[in-house]
């Protein structure tokens, strides 16, 4: 995988903004959790991913997770149940 490098700055509150191209490539968005690791003078950010992710894009459910033993119909049913629980709460 080719290295993607960008120069970014830390603001007064200690925040950094990841470039849009990197966020898109890594499929991270607002609210996602990242694991921060530090070793020597290197800081590494890694997305914390669920086992399997379904995301609606242009009205179509798209699988965006790592390979999994869970079937797509099971993922869809789990997502439906989650949405029903959120609706009822």
MDAnalysis code that builds the backbone (N, CA, C; Angstrom):
import MDAnalysis as mda
import numpy as np

u = mda.Universe.empty(267, n_residues=89, atom_resindex=np.repeat(np.arange(89), 3), trajectory=True)
u.add_TopologyAttr("name", ["N", "CA", "C"] * 89)
u.add_TopologyAttr("resid", np.arange(1, 90))
u.add_TopologyAttr("resname", ["UNK", "UNK", "UNK", "UNK", "UNK", "UNK", "UNK", "UNK", "UNK", "UNK", "UNK", "UNK", "UNK", "UNK", "UNK", "UNK", "UNK", "UNK", "UNK", "UNK", "UNK", "UNK", "UNK", "UNK", "UNK", "UNK", "UNK", "UNK", "UNK", "UNK", "UNK", "UNK", "UNK", "UNK", "UNK", "UNK", "UNK", "UNK", "UNK", "UNK", "UNK", "UNK", "UNK", "UNK", "UNK", "UNK", "UNK", "UNK", "UNK", "UNK", "UNK", "UNK", "UNK", "UNK", "UNK", "UNK", "UNK", "UNK", "UNK", "UNK", "UNK", "UNK", "UNK", "UNK", "UNK", "UNK", "UNK", "UNK", "UNK", "UNK", "UNK", "UNK", "UNK", "UNK", "UNK", "UNK", "UNK", "UNK", "UNK", "UNK", "UNK", "UNK", "UNK", "UNK", "UNK", "UNK", "UNK", "UNK", "UNK"])
u.atoms.positions = np.array([
    [0.846, -1.172, 0.000],
    [0.000, 0.000, 0.000],
    [0.889, 1.231, 0.000],
    [0.708, 2.158, -0.945],
    [1.543, 3.351, -0.992],
    [1.292, 4.254, 0.213],
    [2.340, 4.894, 0.665],
    [2.265, 5.814, 1.790],
    [1.579, 7.102, 1.352],
    [0.630, 7.572, 2.153],
    [-0.045, 8.837, 1.881],
    [0.417, 9.808, 2.957],
    [1.146, 10.850, 2.589],
    [1.686, 11.796, 3.563],
    [1.115, 13.187, 3.317],
    [0.775, 13.864, 4.403],
    [0.280, 15.234, 4.352],
    [0.828, 15.975, 5.558],
    [1.007, 17.267, 5.408],
    [1.430, 18.094, 6.538],
    [0.182, 18.731, 7.133],
    [-0.021, 18.530, 8.445],
    [-1.162, 19.108, 9.135],
    [-0.669, 19.804, 10.393],
    [-1.495, 20.647, 10.985],
    [-1.128, 21.386, 12.196],
    [-2.052, 21.017, 13.343],
    [-1.556, 21.177, 14.541],
    [-2.348, 20.982, 15.751],
    [-2.860, 22.348, 16.177],
    [-4.179, 22.476, 16.445],
    [-4.709, 23.772, 16.870],
    [-4.497, 23.958, 18.372],
    [-4.931, 25.100, 18.907],
    [-4.702, 25.422, 20.316],
    [-5.351, 24.429, 21.263],
    [-6.410, 23.773, 20.815],
    [-7.105, 22.790, 21.652],
    [-6.498, 21.397, 21.512],
    [-5.428, 21.258, 20.707],
    [-4.773, 19.966, 20.530],
    [-5.404, 19.097, 19.456],
    [-6.275, 19.693, 18.637],
    [-6.965, 18.923, 17.601],
    [-6.195, 18.966, 16.287],
    [-6.395, 17.904, 15.502],
    [-5.878, 17.863, 14.138],
    [-7.038, 17.541, 13.205],
    [-6.953, 17.985, 11.980],
    [-7.956, 17.670, 10.974],
    [-7.293, 16.754, 9.954],
    [-7.883, 15.579, 9.768],
    [-7.361, 14.660, 8.760],
    [-7.835, 15.139, 7.389],
    [-6.955, 15.186, 6.399],
    [-7.351, 15.632, 5.064],
    [-8.499, 14.773, 4.511],
    [-9.389, 15.417, 3.773],
    [-10.570, 14.741, 3.243],
    [-10.205, 13.495, 2.442],
    [-9.189, 13.584, 1.599],
    [-8.796, 12.427, 0.783],
    [-8.405, 11.246, 1.665],
    [-7.721, 11.514, 2.772],
    [-7.319, 10.451, 3.690],
    [-8.533, 9.876, 4.410],
    [-9.447, 10.757, 4.871],
    [-10.669, 10.277, 5.530],
    [-11.467, 9.379, 4.600],
    [-11.575, 9.785, 3.335],
    [-12.316, 8.978, 2.365],
    [-11.620, 7.651, 2.100],
    [-10.312, 7.698, 1.933],
    [-9.556, 6.470, 1.660],
    [-9.662, 5.486, 2.822],
    [-9.599, 5.996, 4.036],
    [-9.634, 5.151, 5.229],
    [-11.060, 4.888, 5.717],
    [-12.046, 5.476, 5.038],
    [-13.457, 5.319, 5.388],
    [-13.716, 5.677, 6.852],
    [-13.227, 6.853, 7.269],
    [-13.520, 7.355, 8.606],
    [-14.328, 8.642, 8.462],
    [-15.217, 8.849, 9.415],
    [-16.050, 10.048, 9.378],
    [-16.316, 10.516, 10.793],
    [-16.968, 11.656, 10.926],
    [-17.250, 12.238, 12.237],
    [-17.913, 11.208, 13.138],
    [-17.436, 11.103, 14.351],
    [-17.991, 10.167, 15.313],
    [-17.277, 8.831, 15.373],
    [-16.454, 8.513, 14.376],
    [-15.697, 7.259, 14.394],
    [-14.636, 7.314, 15.489],
    [-14.328, 6.159, 16.053],
    [-13.281, 6.067, 17.068],
    [-11.964, 5.668, 16.418],
    [-10.875, 6.257, 16.922],
    [-9.531, 5.939, 16.453],
    [-8.697, 5.487, 17.643],
    [-7.831, 4.526, 17.414],
    [-6.860, 4.093, 18.408],
    [-5.595, 4.919, 18.175],
    [-5.072, 5.530, 19.240],
    [-3.852, 6.332, 19.141],
    [-2.716, 5.555, 19.790],
    [-1.639, 5.348, 19.038],
    [-0.459, 4.653, 19.551],
    [0.752, 5.569, 19.355],
    [1.638, 5.566, 20.322],
    [2.853, 6.365, 20.229],
    [4.052, 5.493, 20.541],
    [5.073, 5.626, 19.694],
    [6.333, 4.906, 19.906],
    [7.452, 5.801, 19.399],
    [8.350, 6.164, 20.301],
    [9.414, 7.092, 19.911],
    [8.802, 8.400, 19.445],
    [9.201, 8.861, 18.262],
    [8.635, 10.106, 17.748],
    [7.532, 9.855, 16.715],
    [6.949, 8.654, 16.725],
    [5.866, 8.312, 15.789],
    [4.536, 8.229, 16.520],
    [3.509, 8.825, 15.930],
    [2.139, 8.719, 16.417],
    [1.349, 8.026, 15.320],
    [0.637, 6.979, 15.692],
    [-0.161, 6.224, 14.730],
    [-1.621, 6.288, 15.126],
    [-2.486, 6.599, 14.170],
    [-3.934, 6.575, 14.370],
    [-4.489, 5.416, 13.566],
    [-5.297, 4.571, 14.205],
    [-5.911, 3.435, 13.513],
    [-7.410, 3.468, 13.763],
    [-8.207, 3.329, 12.704],
    [-9.655, 3.259, 12.913],
    [-10.003, 2.010, 13.715],
    [-10.927, 2.163, 14.650],
    [-11.451, 1.024, 15.387],
    [-12.722, 0.610, 14.660],
    [-12.697, -0.561, 14.073],
    [-13.800, -1.022, 13.234],
    [-14.577, -2.139, 13.913],
    [-15.868, -2.150, 13.647],
    [-16.690, -3.271, 14.064],
    [-16.347, -4.440, 13.158],
    [-16.786, -5.641, 13.539],
    [-16.489, -6.808, 12.718],
    [-17.038, -6.662, 11.310],
    [-18.224, -6.124, 11.190],
    [-18.841, -5.974, 9.876],
    [-19.663, -4.691, 9.870],
    [-19.627, -3.964, 8.769],
    [-20.303, -2.682, 8.684],
    [-21.135, -2.620, 7.412],
    [-22.383, -2.250, 7.576],
    [-23.237, -1.950, 6.434],
    [-23.498, -0.457, 6.464],
    [-23.382, 0.185, 5.326],
    [-23.611, 1.620, 5.235],
    [-24.490, 1.880, 4.027],
    [-25.441, 2.775, 4.196],
    [-26.341, 3.088, 3.098],
    [-25.701, 4.177, 2.236],
    [-25.519, 3.878, 0.960],
    [-24.961, 4.831, 0.002],
    [-25.921, 4.936, -1.176],
    [-26.432, 6.140, -1.392],
    [-27.367, 6.382, -2.483],
    [-28.547, 5.407, -2.444],
    [-29.023, 5.122, -1.219],
    [-30.181, 4.261, -1.048],
    [-29.900, 2.771, -1.116],
    [-28.631, 2.383, -1.223],
    [-28.265, 0.969, -1.332],
    [-27.359, 0.604, -0.168],
    [-27.633, -0.543, 0.484],
    [-26.777, -1.002, 1.568],
    [-25.490, -1.575, 0.987],
    [-24.355, -1.052, 1.471],
    [-23.042, -1.465, 0.989],
    [-22.236, -2.021, 2.158],
    [-21.674, -3.209, 1.987],
    [-20.825, -3.821, 3.005],
    [-19.455, -3.175, 2.954],
    [-18.990, -2.641, 4.101],
    [-17.710, -1.949, 4.136],
    [-16.782, -2.483, 5.214],
    [-17.018, -3.660, 5.677],
    [-16.191, -4.211, 6.742],
    [-15.119, -5.135, 6.213],
    [-14.394, -5.677, 7.146],
    [-13.396, -6.682, 6.820],
    [-14.125, -7.997, 6.553],
    [-13.415, -8.972, 6.010],
    [-14.061, -10.251, 5.759],
    [-14.577, -10.825, 7.077],
    [-15.713, -11.506, 6.996],
    [-16.374, -11.972, 8.193],
    [-17.090, -13.280, 7.909],
    [-17.319, -14.041, 8.966],
    [-18.077, -15.277, 8.804],
    [-19.576, -15.012, 8.862],
    [-19.975, -13.789, 9.184],
    [-21.390, -13.428, 9.256],
    [-21.918, -13.221, 7.840],
    [-23.096, -13.750, 7.569],
    [-23.670, -13.614, 6.225],
    [-24.280, -12.220, 6.044],
    [-24.362, -11.784, 4.806],
    [-24.953, -10.477, 4.500],
    [-26.404, -10.410, 4.985],
    [-27.235, -11.432, 4.746],
    [-28.605, -11.360, 5.285],
    [-28.641, -11.194, 6.808],
    [-27.712, -11.835, 7.526],
    [-27.647, -11.663, 8.979],
    [-27.276, -10.232, 9.339],
    [-26.351, -9.637, 8.591],
    [-25.967, -8.248, 8.833],
    [-27.145, -7.312, 8.601],
    [-27.885, -7.546, 7.531],
    [-29.048, -6.702, 7.219],
    [-30.090, -6.823, 8.328],
    [-30.350, -8.035, 8.779],
    [-31.332, -8.242, 9.850],
    [-30.872, -7.559, 11.139],
    [-29.599, -7.647, 11.466],
    [-29.068, -6.983, 12.668],
    [-29.221, -5.473, 12.555],
    [-28.977, -4.926, 11.377],
    [-29.136, -3.485, 11.160],
    [-30.597, -3.082, 11.293],
    [-31.492, -3.882, 10.755],
    [-32.936, -3.604, 10.895],
    [-33.336, -3.575, 12.371],
    [-32.899, -4.580, 13.122],
    [-33.225, -4.644, 14.544],
    [-32.684, -3.434, 15.288],
    [-31.478, -3.027, 14.969],
    [-30.866, -1.853, 15.593],
    [-31.689, -0.600, 15.314],
    [-32.106, -0.425, 14.057],
    [-32.889, 0.753, 13.684],
    [-34.254, 0.749, 14.359],
    [-34.883, -0.426, 14.495],
    [-36.176, -0.516, 15.174],
    [-36.021, -0.132, 16.640],
    [-34.958, -0.637, 17.302],
    [-34.727, -0.299, 18.709],
    [-34.507, 1.197, 18.866],
    [-33.734, 1.824, 17.962],
    [-33.490, 3.267, 18.031],
    [-34.785, 4.042, 17.831],
    [-35.634, 3.562, 16.932],
    [-36.912, 4.224, 16.652],
    [-37.840, 4.165, 17.853],
    [-37.853, 3.020, 18.563],
    [-38.752, 2.827, 19.697],
    [-38.262, 3.511, 20.960],
    [-36.964, 3.759, 21.064],
    [-36.420, 4.405, 22.282],
    [-36.730, 5.874, 22.346],
])
